Amino acid sequence: MSRNPELKGRAARLARLFPAGPGQAARTPFVLLVVFLLGGGLIGLLVLNSALSEGGFRLDDLQKDTKSLTDEEQALQRDVDAYAAPDALQRRARELGMVPGGDPAFLNPDGTVKGVPGPAEQAALRIPEVIPPEAIVPEPVPSPTPTPTPSATLTPTPTPTPTPSVSASPAQVPVATPTLPSTTPGR
C-alpha cells in the first residue's frame, strides 16, 4: 500500500496547492530578515530621537537669543524715547547754540504775506556739549528746615535759599513759545 492514498474531488484540488516533496522551509533567511528589520527599526528610532533632541536644544538656544535681543530692543527703544522727549530736544538744541525762532510769517496761495516775521533771539555762543539723557541726574534741592528760635530773641533766623549752580541746565530756563496765527482761510 502506498502512503498517500488517492485523493478524489475537492481534496485532490487542495492537495495540488501544497508542495508534494519533503518541504522543510529554510529558517535561516527568515530569521535574518526578522533580525535585520528589528535592528533597522531600532536604529531608525535612535536616529529620529537624536534629531528631535538636537532640534529641542536648538529651539532652546534660539528662544534665549530671542529673549536677549528683545531686551536689547527695549533698551534701545527707551534710549530713543529719552532722546526724543521734548525737554531733551530743547536742552540739546540750546547746547548746540540753537535759539527759538521769532514770529513766523505765512504765504497765502495768492502770494500775499500773512503775519509779520520777527528775528530770532540772539544767544550767547557756547561750545556744544551733548550729554546723553541717562547721564543727567537732577540735583536734589535742599528743603529749608525750620530751626527752633528762643522766645527771648526777636531776630528771625535766615532761611537757606538754594543757590543756582554755575552750570544751570537749559531745562530749568523758561522758554517763551510763540503762538501761531490761525491757518484757517478767511480768518
Number of C-alpha atoms within 10 A of each C-alpha: 4 5 5 6 7 8 11 9 7 8 10 11 11 10 12 9 8 9 8 8 6 6 8 6 8 8 9 8 10 11 11 11 12 11 12 12 12 12 12 12 12 12 12 12 12 12 12 12 12 12 11 12 12 12 12 12 11 12 12 12 12 12 12 12 12 12 12 12 12 12 12 12 12 12 12 12 12 12 14 11 12 16 16 12 11 12 14 18 14 18 20 21 16 20 19 15 16 18 16 17 14 14 16 15 14 15 10 11 7 6 8 9 12 14 13 10 13 11 10 12 10 11 11 8 10 10 9 13 11 12 12 12 14 9 7 9 7 7 7 6 9 10 10 10 8 10 9 7 11 8 7 6 8 8 9 7 11 8 11 11 10 10 8 8 8 6 6 9 14 16 15 9 9 7 11 7 10 11 8 11 13 9 10 6 6 5 6
